[in-house]
Amino acid sequence: MEGVMMRGPERTAVAVRLPDNRIFLRTEKNPKRSQIAKLPFIRGIVSFVTSLFLGTKILTYSADVLEYFSEEEEDREDTAEEKPGFLERTFGKKAAWNILMAGSVIVAIALSIGVFVLLPTVVVNLLSGVIKSVILLNLIEGCLRIAMFIAYIAAISNMKDIRRVFEYHGAEHKTIHCFENGKELTPENAKEFVRLHPRCGTSFLMFVMVISLILFSLCGWPDLTMRIASRLLLIPVVAAVSFEILQWAGRSNNRFVEIVSVPGLLLQKLTTREPDASELEVAIVSMKAVLVPPETPLFEGITNTDAEPVEAMTIDRDAE
């Protein structure tokens, strides 16, 4: 919320624009991944799950930062005196926070699978008595799934808060383009670039939709129970294959890759908006924070536009 997260080789940074126009920055070390987690196809599943947890954590953290700096000092003190809830009393502050975060991710996954994976196959099952072609039934299911997803993105993009998130999403892409083209990281330079990027998570989701259409079609059209089971079992496979295609598309530069990348880039026209200079500034602060040498100390607090510490503090509730 009101910010950008960047993830580099050594650390992750999140920069948030505060109500008083200052920029709050937090950096943290990336966890070490095992060699198994780096293997092709396995890394796609690991990245998918990790991104869900990290995304939920960063969204919640940024909301906490905005809430903290929006309150008056006396309100902040009153909040600090509130009695801890059941989870915090039972498991401790950090464990309670992790439980809530894990619960949020599980609910989000369950709803996503229920709406975008299982619902289309249940709906199209009603047509199986009229349409006998297995190929056509699978095609209708896949197209319905993609249409539902695009409609959902289009609907939420009209919400004020989501529109701001999408503007910062555009700022993130422009800043990455600026860095990858070797230009100085300034709002003026970043503004020159397009807001779409081939390695975006939006493109990953579109690949998931298309790959699922192909893989699910290979299972034929068994009874509803078996079809639901096959869809659930193939989700990790779909995520793994989609991730590898996304990585390949990001590294390659030929006509075929351009064609394959078109659906994801078109969807990014919904999930990104043109950012203003202040939003680009936040994205640049986050980018600079992950480009520092590995030995640079981690930081949490107010920063300037060069991502240099001004005032350190700790406000995240998962810190003890």
MARTOR-333497 format. One record per residue (C-alpha): residue in one letter; x negated, z, y. Coordinates in steps of 0.1 Angstrom, whole numbers, padded with zeros to 4 digits. Layout:
BEGIN
A,X,Z,Y
...
This chain:
BEGIN
M,0000,0000,0000
E,-0014,-0011,0034
G,-0048,-0019,0018
V,-0070,-0038,-0006
M,-0088,-0029,-0038
M,-0120,-0047,-0048
R,-0138,-0043,-0081
G,-0175,-0051,-0083
P,-0200,-0049,-0111
E,-0209,-0012,-0105
R,-0180,0003,-0085
T,-0144,-0001,-0073
A,-0134,0004,-0037
V,-0100,0008,-0021
A,-0096,0005,0017
V,-0064,0015,0034
R,-0052,0009,0070
L,-0040,0042,0084
P,-0011,0047,0108
D,-0036,0054,0137
N,-0054,0021,0129
R,-0085,0037,0114
I,-0096,0026,0079
F,-0098,0050,0050
L,-0122,0041,0022
R,-0127,0054,-0013
T,-0153,0042,-0038
E,-0158,0052,-0074
K,-0180,0041,-0103
N,-0166,0018,-0129
P,-0164,0033,-0164
K,-0188,0019,-0189
R,-0174,-0005,-0214
S,-0185,-0007,-0250
Q,-0200,-0038,-0265
I,-0168,-0044,-0285
A,-0147,-0043,-0254
K,-0168,-0072,-0240
L,-0162,-0095,-0269
P,-0141,-0127,-0263
F,-0104,-0122,-0268
I,-0108,-0084,-0273
R,-0119,-0082,-0236
G,-0086,-0098,-0226
I,-0065,-0071,-0242
V,-0088,-0043,-0228
S,-0087,-0059,-0193
F,-0049,-0061,-0195
V,-0044,-0025,-0204
T,-0071,-0013,-0180
S,-0056,-0032,-0151
L,-0022,-0017,-0157
F,-0036,0019,-0155
L,-0059,0011,-0126
G,-0033,-0007,-0106
T,-0008,0022,-0110
K,-0035,0047,-0100
I,-0045,0028,-0069
L,-0010,0021,-0058
T,-0001,0058,-0061
Y,-0034,0069,-0044
S,-0029,0046,-0015
A,0006,0059,-0010
D,-0008,0094,-0010
V,-0033,0085,0016
L,-0007,0071,0039
E,0016,0101,0034
Y,-0013,0125,0041
F,-0022,0109,0074
S,0014,0104,0084
E,0022,0141,0083
E,0016,0166,0111
E,-0011,0192,0103
E,0014,0220,0099
D,0035,0198,0075
R,0003,0192,0055
E,-0003,0230,0053
D,0033,0236,0042
T,0030,0210,0015
A,-0002,0226,0002
E,0017,0259,-0002
E,0044,0244,-0025
K,0045,0259,-0060
P,0031,0236,-0088
G,0055,0219,-0111
F,0060,0224,-0148
L,0034,0198,-0159
E,0008,0212,-0135
R,0014,0248,-0146
T,0012,0238,-0183
F,-0016,0213,-0184
G,-0035,0218,-0151
K,-0036,0196,-0120
K,-0057,0167,-0133
A,-0040,0165,-0167
A,-0006,0166,-0151
W,-0015,0137,-0128
N,-0029,0117,-0158
I,0003,0123,-0178
L,0025,0111,-0149
M,0004,0080,-0144
A,0004,0072,-0182
G,0042,0077,-0182
S,0046,0053,-0153
V,0026,0026,-0170
I,0044,0030,-0203
V,0078,0027,-0186
A,0066,-0003,-0167
I,0054,-0020,-0199
A,0086,-0012,-0217
L,0107,-0026,-0189
S,0086,-0057,-0186
I,0086,-0064,-0223
G,0124,-0057,-0225
V,0133,-0080,-0196
F,0108,-0108,-0198
V,0100,-0110,-0235
L,0130,-0097,-0255
L,0160,-0105,-0232
P,0154,-0143,-0231
T,0152,-0145,-0269
V,0184,-0124,-0272
V,0202,-0146,-0247
V,0191,-0179,-0262
N,0202,-0166,-0296
L,0238,-0170,-0284
L,0231,-0208,-0283
S,0217,-0210,-0319
G,0252,-0217,-0332
V,0255,-0248,-0310
I,0219,-0260,-0308
K,0202,-0265,-0342
S,0168,-0278,-0330
V,0142,-0251,-0334
I,0120,-0269,-0308
L,0147,-0270,-0283
L,0157,-0234,-0287
N,0121,-0222,-0282
L,0118,-0245,-0252
I,0149,-0231,-0236
E,0137,-0195,-0243
G,0103,-0202,-0228
C,0118,-0219,-0197
L,0143,-0191,-0192
R,0115,-0165,-0194
I,0095,-0184,-0167
A,0126,-0189,-0145
M,0135,-0152,-0147
F,0099,-0142,-0138
I,0098,-0166,-0108
A,0132,-0154,-0096
Y,0120,-0118,-0098
I,0089,-0125,-0078
A,0109,-0145,-0052
A,0134,-0116,-0049
I,0109,-0088,-0044
S,0088,-0109,-0020
N,0117,-0105,0006
M,0113,-0067,0006
K,0094,-0055,0037
D,0068,-0033,0018
I,0062,-0059,-0009
R,0057,-0086,0018
R,0030,-0064,0033
V,0014,-0060,-0001
F,0014,-0098,-0005
E,-0002,-0102,0029
Y,-0030,-0080,0019
H,-0032,-0100,-0014
G,-0038,-0131,0007
A,-0065,-0112,0027
E,-0082,-0103,-0006
H,-0083,-0139,-0017
K,-0096,-0152,0016
T,-0123,-0126,0017
I,-0134,-0134,-0019
H,-0135,-0172,-0010
C,-0156,-0163,0021
F,-0181,-0143,0000
E,-0183,-0169,-0027
N,-0190,-0196,-0001
G,-0219,-0176,0013
K,-0204,-0171,0047
E,-0207,-0139,0068
L,-0179,-0115,0060
T,-0159,-0116,0093
P,-0121,-0120,0098
E,-0128,-0152,0117
N,-0147,-0168,0088
A,-0124,-0155,0061
K,-0093,-0169,0079
E,-0106,-0204,0074
F,-0101,-0203,0036
V,-0070,-0207,0015
R,-0051,-0177,0003
L,-0049,-0189,-0033
H,-0076,-0182,-0059
P,-0079,-0195,-0095
R,-0089,-0162,-0110
C,-0060,-0142,-0096
G,-0039,-0120,-0117
T,-0008,-0140,-0107
S,-0024,-0170,-0125
F,-0030,-0148,-0155
L,0007,-0139,-0156
M,0017,-0176,-0154
F,-0008,-0184,-0183
V,0009,-0156,-0202
M,0043,-0172,-0198
V,0031,-0207,-0208
I,0009,-0195,-0237
S,0038,-0173,-0250
L,0061,-0204,-0250
I,0036,-0223,-0272
L,0027,-0194,-0296
F,0063,-0182,-0300
S,0073,-0218,-0309
L,0049,-0217,-0338
C,0070,-0189,-0353
G,0100,-0211,-0357
W,0135,-0196,-0351
P,0140,-0169,-0377
D,0168,-0143,-0375
L,0170,-0122,-0343
T,0153,-0091,-0358
M,0123,-0111,-0371
R,0121,-0130,-0338
I,0119,-0099,-0317
A,0093,-0084,-0341
S,0072,-0116,-0339
R,0074,-0116,-0300
L,0062,-0079,-0299
L,0033,-0085,-0324
L,0021,-0116,-0305
I,0019,-0099,-0271
P,-0018,-0088,-0275
V,-0027,-0123,-0288
V,-0009,-0139,-0258
A,-0028,-0116,-0234
A,-0062,-0123,-0251
V,-0058,-0161,-0251
S,-0044,-0161,-0215
F,-0074,-0141,-0202
E,-0099,-0165,-0218
I,-0082,-0195,-0203
L,-0082,-0178,-0169
Q,-0119,-0170,-0171
W,-0127,-0206,-0182
A,-0106,-0220,-0154
G,-0124,-0198,-0128
R,-0158,-0210,-0140
S,-0150,-0247,-0144
N,-0145,-0274,-0119
N,-0130,-0305,-0133
R,-0098,-0325,-0131
F,-0083,-0310,-0163
V,-0089,-0274,-0151
E,-0073,-0283,-0117
I,-0041,-0295,-0136
V,-0040,-0264,-0158
S,-0044,-0241,-0128
V,-0015,-0257,-0108
P,0013,-0235,-0121
G,-0005,-0203,-0114
L,-0016,-0215,-0079
L,0020,-0225,-0071
L,0032,-0190,-0081
Q,0006,-0175,-0058
K,0024,-0191,-0029
L,0050,-0164,-0036
T,0027,-0135,-0043
T,0004,-0141,-0013
R,0013,-0144,0024
E,-0009,-0153,0054
P,-0027,-0122,0065
D,-0035,-0113,0101
A,-0070,-0103,0114
S,-0064,-0066,0108
E,-0055,-0071,0072
L,-0086,-0093,0067
E,-0107,-0066,0082
V,-0094,-0041,0056
A,-0102,-0065,0028
I,-0137,-0071,0042
V,-0144,-0033,0043
S,-0134,-0030,0007
M,-0156,-0060,-0003
K,-0186,-0047,0015
A,-0182,-0013,-0002
V,-0187,-0029,-0037
L,-0216,-0050,-0026
V,-0239,-0020,-0018
P,-0268,-0011,-0041
P,-0259,0009,-0073
E,-0277,0040,-0061
T,-0256,0042,-0029
P,-0236,0075,-0029
L,-0198,0073,-0035
F,-0176,0079,-0005
E,-0141,0090,0003
G,-0130,0093,0039
I,-0128,0075,0072
T,-0150,0045,0076
N,-0159,0018,0102
T,-0156,-0019,0097
D,-0191,-0021,0082
A,-0179,0002,0054
E,-0202,0029,0066
P,-0191,0066,0064
V,-0178,0082,0095
E,-0159,0113,0082
A,-0159,0124,0045
M,-0130,0142,0029
T,-0112,0146,-0004
I,-0074,0142,-0006
D,-0067,0127,-0040
R,-0047,0151,-0062
D,-0065,0142,-0094
A,-0097,0157,-0081
E,-0104,0194,-0090
